[in-house]
Amino acid sequence: MSISWIAEKMPCGCGIRKFAPEETYDIEYCPKHKAAQEMYEALKSIRDYMVQYREAVNDNSHWPILEKMNQAVAKAEDIKEDKP
């Protein structure tokens, strides 16, 4: 049976677990990172809804929030903006 221990704890609470003697590693995610995929999918759904709503009622009052959502999704998808 392997012995496992946390090799390193990150500030968020995630940890890297090392298994001996195989020298293999596993990541123990904190609650926030465990939920990251679900939060990402929810954010994209809300963003898409807000875009449809804005187009349907011609309401740009939520544009600053929508722009932050777009930036967060782009960051998660590793999309780089071209800036001069």
C-alpha positions in Angstrom: 0.0 0.0 0.0 1.3 3.5 -1.0 1.9 6.2 1.6 0.6 9.5 0.5 1.3 13.0 1.8 0.7 16.5 0.8 3.9 17.8 -0.9 2.8 21.4 -1.2 -0.3 23.4 -0.1 -1.3 26.4 -2.2 -2.8 29.6 -0.7 -6.2 28.6 -2.0 -6.2 25.3 -0.2 -5.3 23.0 -3.2 -2.6 20.5 -2.4 -0.2 18.3 -4.4 -0.2 14.8 -3.1 2.9 12.6 -3.6 2.6 8.8 -3.5 5.6 6.8 -2.3 7.4 4.8 -3.4 5.9 5.1 -6.9 6.9 8.8 -7.1 3.5 9.7 -8.7 1.5 12.9 -7.9 -2.1 13.9 -7.6 -3.8 17.2 -7.1 -6.2 17.7 -4.2 -8.4 20.6 -5.2 -9.9 23.2 -2.8 -13.7 23.7 -3.0 -13.4 26.7 -5.3 -11.3 24.9 -7.8 -13.4 21.7 -7.6 -16.4 23.9 -8.6 -14.5 25.8 -11.3 -16.0 23.9 -14.3 -19.5 24.3 -13.1 -19.0 28.0 -12.3 -17.5 28.5 -15.8 -20.5 26.8 -17.5 -22.9 28.9 -15.4 -21.1 32.1 -16.2 -21.3 31.4 -20.0 -25.0 30.6 -19.7 -25.7 33.8 -17.8 -23.6 35.8 -20.3 -25.4 34.3 -23.3 -28.8 35.1 -21.7 -27.7 38.7 -21.0 -26.6 39.1 -24.6 -30.0 37.9 -25.9 -31.8 40.1 -23.4 -29.7 43.2 -24.3 -30.5 42.6 -28.0 -34.2 42.0 -27.4 -34.9 45.1 -25.4 -32.1 47.3 -26.7 -30.8 47.8 -23.1 -27.1 48.5 -22.7 -27.2 49.2 -19.0 -25.6 45.9 -18.1 -22.7 46.3 -20.5 -20.0 46.8 -17.8 -21.0 43.5 -16.2 -21.2 41.8 -19.5 -17.8 43.0 -20.4 -16.4 41.6 -17.2 -18.0 38.3 -17.9 -16.5 38.3 -21.4 -13.1 39.0 -20.0 -13.4 36.2 -17.4 -14.5 33.7 -20.0 -11.7 34.7 -22.4 -9.2 34.3 -19.5 -10.6 30.8 -18.7 -10.4 29.9 -22.4 -6.9 31.4 -22.6 -7.9 33.8 -25.4 -5.5 36.7 -25.7 -6.8 40.1 -26.8 -4.7 41.9 -29.3 -3.8 45.3 -27.9 -1.6 47.8 -29.5 
